[in-house]
Amino acid sequence: MPKSKVRRKPAYTPPPKARPAPAGPSHPAYVVVMLGVGLLGLAWLVVNYLASESIPFMQDLGPWNFLIGFGLIVVSLLMTMKWR
């Protein structure tokens, strides 16, 4: 008696991985805000060094001026990681 034909299953191919759509470039206003925050932090530190004695609210802040100035600079540096 003749042997029946063996059916071959096609080789398994996994479905293609869905890739997220590449993000487009950042809005131009993002760059302006990023640079503005960095320059504001730098200006805060410069004004603190040069004229903090003559500005009453900066004199009241005391050493917190350093935290404010460096904090603004760090925020602008963190913004550069999202910039495309």
C-alpha atoms as one frame of an Amber mdcrd trajectory, in Angstrom:
protein
   0.000   0.000   0.000   1.411   3.493  -0.857   2.453   5.786   1.954   0.439
   8.976   2.460   2.129  12.266   1.861   3.319  14.101   4.969   2.156  17.674
   5.165   4.855  20.148   6.023   4.027  23.089   8.164   5.633  26.345   7.128
   8.490  27.513   9.334   7.399  29.776  12.168   8.164  33.413  11.564   7.454
  35.715  14.487   5.382  38.810  13.741   7.413  41.945  13.097   8.023  44.068
  16.161   6.075  47.281  16.203   8.469  50.180  16.285   7.269  53.448  17.734
   7.137  56.279  15.287  10.264  58.424  15.544   9.572  61.666  17.324   9.904
  64.818  15.298  12.033  67.811  16.155  11.248  69.924  19.203   9.201  73.063
  18.899  11.383  76.170  18.476   9.819  77.656  21.617  11.271  74.739  23.608
  14.790  75.841  22.699  13.983  79.431  23.632  12.617  78.374  27.033  15.560
  76.025  27.624  18.129  78.725  26.893  16.115  81.329  28.785  16.010  79.227
  31.957  19.762  78.579  31.740  20.584  82.229  31.190  18.217  83.263  33.982
  20.069  80.952  36.372  23.403  82.348  35.252  22.150  85.929  35.604  20.789
  85.118  39.083  24.217  83.944  40.212  26.013  86.926  38.680  23.609  89.398
  40.290  23.977  87.543  43.582  27.745  87.971  43.510  27.756  91.578  42.347
  24.762  93.266  43.983  23.072  91.016  46.538  23.738  93.509  49.356  21.776
  96.256  47.606  18.761  94.118  46.644  16.608  93.518  49.731  14.877  90.264
  48.749  18.133  88.681  47.583  19.770  89.671  50.839  16.914  87.992  52.728
  17.379  84.765  50.748  21.036  84.506  51.727  22.589  81.175  50.710  19.354
  80.071  49.002  20.414  82.273  46.077  22.959  79.619  45.112  20.303  76.921
  45.137  17.993  79.034  42.983  20.699  79.911  40.443  22.190  76.430  40.165
  18.712  74.887  40.241  17.684  76.905  37.179  20.863  75.876  35.380  20.288
  72.209  36.213  16.701  72.436  34.959  17.933  73.811  31.634  20.531  71.044
  31.398  17.841  68.434  32.067  15.744  70.015  29.325  18.538  69.391  26.833
  17.972  65.643  27.232  14.456  65.983  25.775  15.569  68.314  22.993  15.490
  66.792  19.507
